[in-house]
Amino acid sequence: MKSSRKRERLPFRKIAPNMVTSGNLLCGMMSLMLLFSGRPVPAAWMVFIAVFFDMMDGKVARSLGGGTRFGLEFDSLADLVSFGVAPAMIIYSAYAGALGVWGALAGAYFALCGALRLARFNVIHMPGPFQGLPIPAGGLFLASFVLAGVPLHPAAAAAVCVAAGSLMISS
């Protein structure tokens, strides 16, 4: 049975930014898949590559005049995976897993704070400087420990997760 409502075609200028955002989400997913395959360094590199797509989606939207509310929400979901969940899992896998449930809670705290920061940013538009540490900066910070090969004690890694997460929700 056909729908009586005719589907409108979305113009390319509204689709293109979301295509770029898809690259961000793909990097986050690839990071997690690499991590689950026991490859934390390539997983951390995927977080860094996701930054390129995160920067470009906004530029594409502005240049084409195609930013949408859907795009804003989609960007936040991609950021949560690429800069919240993936870096938390990388730190947990590389360092904090030795703490058992406490390491898992530290990583989960970071991801939760990232989600809260993104939700606040989408709802409260304040002029001036950012409120709290942007989630891409927090995610890059965590991933950089693995890329630099820094030997972190599990408790220090958990503390880094909690501190970075707290900075994201700070004012």
N, CA, C and O of each residue as an XYZ file, in Angstrom:
684
protein
N       0.828     -1.168      0.000
C       0.000      0.000      0.000
C       0.877      1.238      0.000
O       1.775      1.356      0.834
N       0.636      2.159     -0.915
C       1.437      3.360     -1.040
C       1.006      4.398     -0.021
O      -0.168      4.523      0.327
N       1.991      5.128      0.436
C       1.702      6.230      1.347
C       1.143      7.389      0.531
O       1.608      7.671     -0.573
N       0.144      8.052      1.093
C      -0.450      9.187      0.379
C       0.454     10.410      0.448
O       0.261     11.376     -0.289
N       1.413     10.363      1.313
C       2.328     11.480      1.467
C       3.496     11.326      0.497
O       4.176     10.300      0.490
N       3.715     12.327     -0.300
C       4.819     12.290     -1.253
C       6.116     12.640     -0.527
O       6.185     13.617      0.218
N       7.120     11.838     -0.756
C       8.414     12.089     -0.122
C       9.151     13.183     -0.872
O       9.279     13.158     -2.096
N       9.630     14.140     -0.097
C      10.444     15.202     -0.684
C      11.891     14.750     -0.699
O      12.356     14.082      0.225
N      12.588     15.113     -1.739
C      14.005     14.809     -1.810
C      14.768     15.889     -1.062
O      14.517     17.082     -1.231
N      15.698     15.449     -0.235
C      16.541     16.398      0.476
C      17.616     16.911     -0.465
O      18.214     16.134     -1.209
N      17.863     18.199     -0.438
C      18.936     18.732     -1.291
C      20.311     18.291     -0.785
O      20.500     18.037      0.405
N      21.248     18.207     -1.701
C      22.598     17.772     -1.387
C      23.213     18.612     -0.278
O      23.961     18.094      0.552
N      22.905     19.903     -0.258
C      23.501     20.794      0.741
C      23.090     20.408      2.160
O      23.783     20.754      3.117
N      21.979     19.699      2.307
C      21.551     19.246      3.628
C      22.058     17.839      3.943
O      22.147     17.463      5.112
N      22.385     17.066      2.925
C      22.875     15.704      3.112
C      24.384     15.680      3.315
O      24.885     14.892      4.118
N      25.110     16.524      2.606
C      26.575     16.494      2.608
C      27.191     16.590      4.002
O      28.087     15.806      4.314
N      26.746     17.524      4.860
C      27.361     17.577      6.193
C      27.162     16.280      6.981
O      28.046     15.872      7.733
N      26.014     15.637      6.813
C      25.760     14.383      7.532
C      26.614     13.245      6.993
O      26.946     12.312      7.725
N      26.966     13.318      5.725
C      27.868     12.324      5.156
C      29.250     12.448      5.804
O      29.905     11.445      6.089
N      29.681     13.685      6.032
C      30.970     13.908      6.679
C      30.904     13.451      8.141
O      31.845     12.838      8.644
N      29.794     13.751      8.820
C      29.605     13.294     10.198
C      29.646     11.775     10.269
O      30.124     11.215     11.256
N      29.155     11.110      9.243
C      29.216      9.644      9.203
C      30.653      9.157      9.257
O      30.927      8.096      9.818
N      31.576      9.922      8.678
C      32.994      9.568      8.759
C      33.489      9.610     10.196
O      34.278      8.762     10.611
N      33.025     10.600     10.955
C      33.372     10.694     12.373
C      32.884      9.450     13.111
O      33.644      8.822     13.849
N      31.614      9.097     12.910
C      31.039      7.929     13.578
C      31.749      6.646     13.139
O      31.999      5.764     13.960
N      32.069      6.541     11.865
C      32.797      5.374     11.366
C      34.148      5.242     12.063
O      34.557      4.136     12.417
N      34.839      6.359     12.262
C      36.131      6.311     12.962
C      35.962      5.815     14.393
O      36.769      5.023     14.879
N      34.917      6.279     15.064
C      34.659      5.816     16.423
C      34.369      4.335     16.470
O      34.871      3.625     17.340
N      33.564      3.868     15.540
C      33.247      2.435     15.493
C      34.484      1.606     15.145
O      34.712      0.547     15.730
N      35.273      2.085     14.201
C      36.504      1.371     13.831
C      37.478      1.340     15.008
O      38.181      0.350     15.211
N      37.517      2.428     15.782
C      38.364      2.461     16.962
C      37.970      1.350     17.932
O      38.826      0.630     18.445
N      36.675      1.219     18.177
C      36.208      0.166     19.083
C      36.492     -1.228     18.532
O      36.878     -2.128     19.278
N      36.304     -1.405     17.246
C      36.558     -2.720     16.639
C      38.046     -3.077     16.698
O      38.406     -4.220     16.977
N      38.900     -2.094     16.435
C      40.337     -2.332     16.534
C      40.728     -2.661     17.974
O      41.552     -3.542     18.220
N      40.134     -1.950     18.906
C      40.428     -2.202     20.314
C      40.029     -3.614     20.719
O      40.777     -4.302     21.414
N      38.843     -4.045     20.282
C      38.384     -5.399     20.607
C      39.218     -6.459     19.905
O      39.182     -7.629     20.285
N      39.964     -6.063     18.892
C      40.876     -6.988     18.205
C      42.270     -6.947     18.823
O      43.207     -7.550     18.299
N      42.402     -6.229     19.947
C      43.689     -6.175     20.630
C      44.677     -5.207     20.022
O      45.885     -5.398     20.157
N      44.195     -4.172     19.354
C      45.083     -3.207     18.700
C      44.822     -1.805     19.231
O      44.200     -1.000     18.538
N      45.282     -1.486     20.449
C      44.970     -0.196     21.053
C      45.608      1.010     20.362
O      45.008      2.085     20.342
N      46.788      0.865     19.806
C      47.425      2.026     19.159
C      46.666      2.437     17.896
O      46.348      3.618     17.756
N      46.357      1.515     16.964
C      45.526      1.938     15.827
C      44.147      2.451     16.276
O      43.581      3.344     15.647
N      43.617      1.886     17.358
C      42.329      2.356     17.886
C      42.444      3.817     18.318
O      41.547      4.619     18.056
N      43.545      4.157     18.976
C      43.758      5.545     19.404
C      43.938      6.461     18.202
O      43.485      7.605     18.228
N      44.590      5.983     17.153
C      44.745      6.800     15.940
C      43.391      7.115     15.310
O      43.204      8.196     14.751
N      42.457      6.188     15.396
C      41.123      6.430     14.828
C      40.414      7.583     15.545
O      39.635      8.307     14.926
N      40.674      7.757     16.832
C      40.111      8.899     17.565
C      40.671     10.194     16.986
O      39.942     11.170     16.809
N      41.958     10.195     16.697
C      42.570     11.391     16.118
C      42.047     11.659     14.707
O      41.829     12.814     14.341
N      41.846     10.625     13.924
C      41.314     10.800     12.567
C      39.880     11.325     12.621
O      39.473     12.101     11.757
N      39.119     10.911     13.619
C      37.730     11.377     13.772
C      37.663     12.896     13.914
O      36.667     13.513     13.535
N      38.718     13.499     14.459
C      38.747     14.964     14.616
C      38.630     15.653     13.262
O      37.963     16.680     13.141
N      39.274     15.092     12.250
C      39.190     15.685     10.915
C      37.730     15.778     10.464
O      37.280     16.831     10.012
N      37.007     14.684     10.589
C      35.607     14.673     10.166
C      34.750     15.583     11.054
O      33.811     16.219     10.576
N      35.081     15.639     12.345
C      34.327     16.500     13.256
C      34.513     17.974     12.893
O      33.573     18.763     12.991
N      35.713     18.343     12.477
C      35.949     19.733     12.062
C      35.293     20.017     10.716
O      34.732     21.092     10.503
N      35.367     19.055      9.820
C      34.890     19.298      8.460
C      33.373     19.329      8.340
O      32.856     20.040      7.478
N      32.633     18.588      9.170
C      31.178     18.586      9.008
C      30.595     19.975      9.231
O      29.693     20.388      8.502
N      31.094     20.696     10.220
C      30.623     22.060     10.452
C      31.009     23.003      9.327
O      30.222     23.859      8.923
N      32.222     22.842      8.823
C      32.668     23.689      7.703
C      31.819     23.442      6.456
O      31.435     24.381      5.760
N      31.536     22.182      6.188
C      30.709     21.840      5.025
C      29.300     22.407      5.199
O      28.738     22.973      4.262
N      28.734     22.255      6.389
C      27.382     22.763      6.641
C      27.324     24.276      6.459
O      26.396     24.797      5.842
N      28.319     24.979      7.000
C      28.331     26.449      6.868
C      28.560     26.885      5.425
O      27.923     27.825      4.949
N      29.471     26.202      4.726
C      29.773     26.618      3.352
C      28.610     26.363      2.397
O      28.417     27.103      1.432
N      27.838     25.311      2.673
C      26.697     24.997      1.797
C      25.377     25.565      2.315
O      24.357     25.501      1.628
N      25.398     26.120      3.524
C      24.159     26.622      4.111
C      23.174     25.502      4.386
O      21.964     25.677      4.247
N      23.707     24.334      4.783
C      22.845     23.168      4.917
C      22.766     22.581      6.305
O      22.392     21.418      6.457
N      23.110     23.355      7.330
C      23.014     22.835      8.689
C      21.560     22.604      9.082
O      20.690     23.416      8.769
N      21.301     21.496      9.767
C      19.939     21.164     10.206
C      19.967     20.743     11.672
O      21.027     20.435     12.218
N      18.817     20.733     12.291
C      18.699     20.258     13.666
C      19.085     18.771     13.727
O      19.733     18.334     14.678
N      18.690     18.013     12.722
C      19.079     16.610     12.639
C      20.603     16.492     12.639
O      21.165     15.653     13.343
N      21.264     17.330     11.851
C      22.720     17.303     11.759
C      23.386     17.594     13.092
O      24.396     16.978     13.432
N      22.825     18.531     13.848
C      23.364     18.863     15.166
C      23.283     17.656     16.103
O      24.238     17.354     16.819
N      22.153     16.978     16.094
C      21.984     15.801     16.954
C      22.853     14.643     16.479
O      23.454     13.943     17.294
N      22.922     14.441     15.179
C      23.737     13.361     14.621
C      25.212     13.582     14.956
O      25.925     12.635     15.288
N      25.666     14.829     14.869
C      27.040     15.169     15.207
C      27.334     14.830     16.664
O      28.399     14.299     16.979
N      26.394     15.136     17.547
C      26.596     14.827     18.969
C      26.670     13.326     19.215
O      27.481     12.872     20.022
N      25.839     12.556     18.533
C      25.885     11.103     18.688
C      27.223     10.544     18.184
O      27.812      9.667     18.815
N      27.691     11.056     17.054
C      28.981     10.611     16.525
C      30.106     10.999     17.483
O      31.021     10.213     17.724
N      30.032     12.222     18.031
C      31.055     12.668     18.985
C      31.065     11.803     20.234
O      32.131     11.517     20.779
N      29.899     11.386     20.691
C      29.840     10.548     21.891
C      30.566      9.220     21.663
O      31.273      8.736     22.548
N      30.392      8.642     20.491
C      31.071      7.373     20.195
C      32.570      7.599     20.013
O      33.383      6.902     20.620
N      32.937      8.575     19.174
C      34.344      8.773     18.808
C      35.188      9.389     19.916
O      36.363      9.049     20.058
N      34.604     10.292     20.702
C      35.392     11.027     21.688
C      34.983     10.745     23.130
O      35.607     11.252     24.063
N      33.936      9.938     23.317
C      33.494      9.577     24.654
C      33.703      8.097     24.925
O      34.512      7.718     25.773
N      32.969      7.267     24.201
C      33.009      5.825     24.447
C      34.349      5.217     24.015
O      34.966      4.486     24.790
N      34.802      5.506     22.802
C      36.042      4.882     22.314
C      37.251      5.230     23.191
O      37.977      4.319     23.589
N      37.501      6.511     23.512
C      38.657      6.797     24.373
C      38.530      6.173     25.767
O      39.524      5.714     26.329
N      37.321      6.154     26.325
C      37.133      5.533     27.638
C      37.477      4.048     27.577
O      38.122      3.517     28.481
N      37.048      3.386     26.520
C      37.351      1.960     26.365
C      38.845      1.739     26.118
O      39.410      0.750     26.586
N      39.479      2.643     25.396
C      40.918      2.524     25.133
C      41.695      2.612     26.437
O      42.573      1.788     26.692
N      41.379      3.609     27.273
C      42.066      3.763     28.561
C      41.778      2.571     29.474
O      42.668      2.069     30.160
N      40.536      2.134     29.470
C      40.183      0.967     30.289
C      40.983     -0.254     29.839
O      41.555     -0.967     30.664
N      41.020     -0.486     28.547
C      41.706     -1.657     28.016
C      43.211     -1.589     28.233
O      43.835     -2.587     28.592
N      43.794     -0.417     28.017
C      45.250     -0.277     28.089
C      45.775     -0.151     29.515
O      46.892     -0.579     29.803
N      44.969      0.442     30.418
C      45.482      0.738     31.752
C      44.544      0.343     32.901
O      44.915     -0.435     33.780
N      43.347      0.882     32.876
C      42.482      0.835     34.059
C      41.772     -0.510     34.258
O      41.179     -0.740     35.312
N      41.824     -1.382     33.279
C      41.161     -2.682     33.416
C      41.676     -3.495     34.593
O      40.961     -4.341     35.131
N      42.915     -3.239     34.991
C      43.489     -3.959     36.127
C      42.770     -3.640     37.433
O      42.900     -4.378     38.410
N      42.013     -2.546     37.454
C      41.275     -2.162     38.661
C      39.914     -2.839     38.751
O      39.184     -2.642     39.723
N      39.571     -3.628     37.750
C      38.278     -4.301     37.744
C      37.132     -3.313     37.620
O      37.135     -2.447     36.745
N      36.154     -3.451     38.502
C      34.955     -2.623     38.413
C      35.276     -1.140     38.602
O      34.598     -0.291     38.024
N      36.289     -0.813     39.393
C      36.637      0.599     39.603
C      37.194      1.225     38.320
O      36.908      2.385     38.023
N      37.966      0.480     37.579
C      38.456      0.974     36.289
C      37.322      1.153     35.295
O      37.285      2.120     34.534
N      36.384      0.185     35.320
C      35.220      0.283     34.436
C      34.368      1.501     34.802
O      33.876      2.209     33.923
N      34.201      1.734     36.092
C      33.416      2.902     36.523
C      34.086      4.214     36.131
O      33.402      5.170     35.763
N      35.409      4.271     36.205
C      36.124      5.488     35.807
C      35.921      5.764     34.315
O      35.677      6.905     33.922
N      36.021      4.724     33.488
C      35.781      4.899     32.052
C      34.342      5.268     31.761
O      34.072      6.119     30.913
N      33.410      4.625     32.468
C      31.996      4.934     32.275
C      31.686      6.364     32.711
O      30.860      7.040     32.097
N      32.346      6.819     33.765
C      32.157      8.203     34.231
C      32.574      9.187     33.141
O      31.875     10.165     32.877
N      33.724      8.917     32.508
C      34.182      9.793     31.436
C      33.151      9.851     30.303
O      32.799     10.936     29.839
N      32.670      8.695     29.860
C      31.694      8.647     28.769
C      30.389      9.336     29.174
O      29.796     10.057     28.372
N      29.944      9.120     30.398
C      28.724      9.764     30.881
C      28.876     11.281     30.920
O      27.974     12.009     30.504
N      29.995     11.749     31.412
C      30.237     13.198     31.442
C      30.276     13.766     30.026
O      29.798     14.875     29.788
N      30.842     13.012     29.088
C      30.843     13.458     27.695
C      29.431     13.587     27.152
O      29.119     14.554     26.457
N      28.569     12.617     27.465
C      27.170     12.681     27.022
C      26.464     13.877     27.642
O      25.714     14.578     26.963
N      26.696     14.109     28.915
C      26.073     15.252     29.584
C      26.553     16.572     28.989
O      25.768     17.503     28.813
N      27.833     16.645     28.685
C      28.397     17.857     28.097
C      27.778     18.133     26.717
O      27.432     19.270     26.398
N      27.648     17.089     25.917
C      27.052     17.255     24.592
C      25.586     17.663     24.684
O      25.136     18.528     23.932
N      24.846     17.056     25.589
C      23.430     17.404     25.755
C      23.287     18.852     26.203
O      22.431     19.581     25.703
N      24.123     19.264     27.144
C      24.075     20.658     27.612
C      24.403     21.619     26.480
O      23.747     22.649     26.330
N      25.405     21.292     25.689
C      25.800     22.158     24.585
C      24.665     22.312     23.572
O      24.465     23.402     23.036
N      23.920     21.235     23.303
C      22.837     21.290     22.325
C      21.624     22.057     22.837
O      20.867     22.617     22.044
N      21.434     22.087     24.138
C      20.243     22.723     24.708
C      20.504     24.161     25.126
O      19.670     25.040     24.912
N      21.660     24.395     25.720
C      21.980     25.728     26.237
C      23.036     26.358     25.340
O      24.200     25.959     25.356
N      22.622     27.333     24.569
C      23.558     28.030     23.680
C      23.982     29.322     24.363
O      23.248     30.310     24.371
N      25.173     29.294     24.930
C      25.686     30.455     25.644
C      26.710     31.157     24.768
O      27.605     30.514     24.219
N      26.584     32.470     24.635
C      27.608     33.195     23.878
C      28.925     33.215     24.642
O      28.950     33.094     25.867
N      30.004     33.367     23.911
C      31.307     33.435     24.557
C      32.029     32.113     24.516
O      31.774     31.278     23.648
N      32.942     31.922     25.468
C      33.765     30.706     25.446
C      32.950     29.465     25.787
O      31.837     29.546     26.305
N      33.538     28.321     25.480
C      32.897     27.037     25.765
C      32.626     26.892     27.255
O      33.368     27.412     28.088
N      31.567     26.186     27.575
C      31.282     25.787     28.947
C      31.832     24.379     29.119
O      31.313     23.441     28.515
N      32.847     24.217     29.908
C      33.434     22.906     30.118
C      34.368     22.513     28.982
O      34.371     23.129     27.916
N      35.145     21.496     29.227
C      36.081     20.981     28.224
C      35.294     20.329     27.090
O      34.473     19.451     27.354
N      35.517     20.730     25.840
C      34.817     20.069     24.724
C      35.193     18.588     24.667
O      36.334     18.215     24.937
N      34.224     17.760     24.315
C      34.451     16.311     24.319
C      35.549     15.875     23.342
O      36.265     14.922     23.653
N      35.725     16.524     22.165
C      36.853     16.083     21.337
C      38.198     16.269     22.047
O      39.091     15.431     21.917
N      38.340     17.358     22.790
C      39.590     17.583     23.525
C      39.779     16.534     24.607
O      40.890     16.042     24.803
N      38.713     16.185     25.311
C      38.804     15.156     26.340
C      39.162     13.801     25.755
O      40.002     13.086     26.301
N      38.527     13.450     24.649
C      38.817     12.173     24.001
C      40.227     12.096     23.468
O      40.894     11.070     23.596
N      40.684     13.189     22.865
C      42.059     13.223     22.356
C      43.064     13.116     23.497
O      44.101     12.464     23.370
N      42.742     13.763     24.606
C      43.611     13.711     25.776
C      43.798     12.264     26.236
O      44.926     11.828     26.466
N      42.701     11.521     26.372
C      42.811     10.128     26.811
C      43.559      9.272     25.787
O      44.439      8.491     26.150
N      43.210      9.419     24.518
C      43.849      8.596     23.479
C      45.337      8.896     23.358
O      46.116      8.021     22.980
N      45.740     10.124     23.676
C      47.149     10.498     23.530
C      48.064      9.712     24.471
O      49.240      9.518     24.162
N      47.545      9.261     25.609
C      48.376      8.473     26.521
C      48.812      7.164     25.860
O      49.956      6.735     26.013
N      47.897      6.537     25.129
C      48.222      5.278     24.456
C      49.166      5.541     23.287
O      50.130      4.801     23.087
N      48.892      6.591     22.517
C      49.762      6.887     21.376
C      51.176      7.246     21.810
O      52.147      6.897     21.137
N      51.290      7.945     22.938
C      52.611      8.343     23.430
C      53.317      7.198     24.150
O      54.505      7.297     24.459
N      52.594      6.118     24.418
C      53.195      4.989     25.119
C      53.524      5.304     26.570
O      54.456      4.732     27.136
N      52.764      6.209     27.173
C      53.004      6.595     28.562
C      52.639      5.431     29.477
O      51.523      4.917     29.405
N      53.565      5.011     30.337
C      53.233      3.942     31.283
C      52.464      4.525     32.481
O      53.048      5.179     33.345
N      51.170      4.282     32.515
C      50.325      4.812     33.592
C      49.954      3.695     34.557
O      49.607      2.591     34.139
N      50.027      3.985     35.826
C      49.516      3.061     36.834
C      47.995      3.021     36.657
O      47.396      4.050     36.344
N      47.360      1.876     36.845
C      45.904      1.795     36.669
C      45.125      2.844     37.465
O      44.146      3.395     36.963
N      45.546      3.123     38.694
C      44.847      4.137     39.503
C      45.024      5.522     38.899
O      44.101      6.335     38.935
N      46.203      5.798     38.342
C      46.431      7.093     37.695
C      45.566      7.220     36.442
O      45.030      8.292     36.164
N      45.432      6.136     35.693
C      44.586      6.161     34.494
C      43.128      6.414     34.874
O      42.436      7.183     34.207
N      42.667      5.774     35.937
C      41.297      6.003     36.405
C      41.124      7.450     36.848
O      40.096      8.070     36.574
N      42.123      7.983     37.529
C      42.056      9.386     37.977
C      42.034     10.345     36.792
O      41.342     11.363     36.827
N      42.787     10.023     35.744
C      42.786     10.856     34.537
C      41.392     10.846     33.904
O      40.904     11.890     33.469
N      40.753      9.686     33.848
C      39.387      9.593     33.306
C      38.416     10.448     34.111
O      37.614     11.191     33.545
N      38.494     10.339     35.418
C      37.582     11.081     36.283
C      37.849     12.587     36.175
O      36.910     13.381     36.116
N      39.116     12.976     36.149
C      39.451     14.395     36.054
C      39.008     14.982     34.718
O      38.419     16.062     34.686
N      39.282     14.290     33.620
C      38.865     14.798     32.300
C      37.356     14.838     32.190
O      36.801     15.787     31.637
N      36.678     13.817     32.711
C      35.221     13.819     32.702
C      34.657     14.980     33.500
O      33.706     15.636     33.074
N      35.248     15.229     34.664
C      34.780     16.328     35.505
C      34.998     17.673     34.823
O      34.173     18.577     34.965
N      36.082     17.816     34.096
C      36.330     19.063     33.359
C      35.270     19.291     32.271
O      34.911     20.432     31.980
N      34.778     18.210     31.678
C      33.762     18.370     30.627
C      32.451     18.906     31.179
O      31.744     19.633     30.481
N      32.112     18.564     32.413
C      30.829     19.032     32.960
C      30.986     20.262     33.847
O      30.011     20.767     34.402
N      32.231     20.740     33.975
C      32.455     21.938     34.791
C      31.978     23.174     34.021
O      31.790     23.142     32.805
N      31.795     24.236     34.756
C      31.422     25.487     34.086
C      32.650     26.359     33.904
O      32.552     27.458     33.360
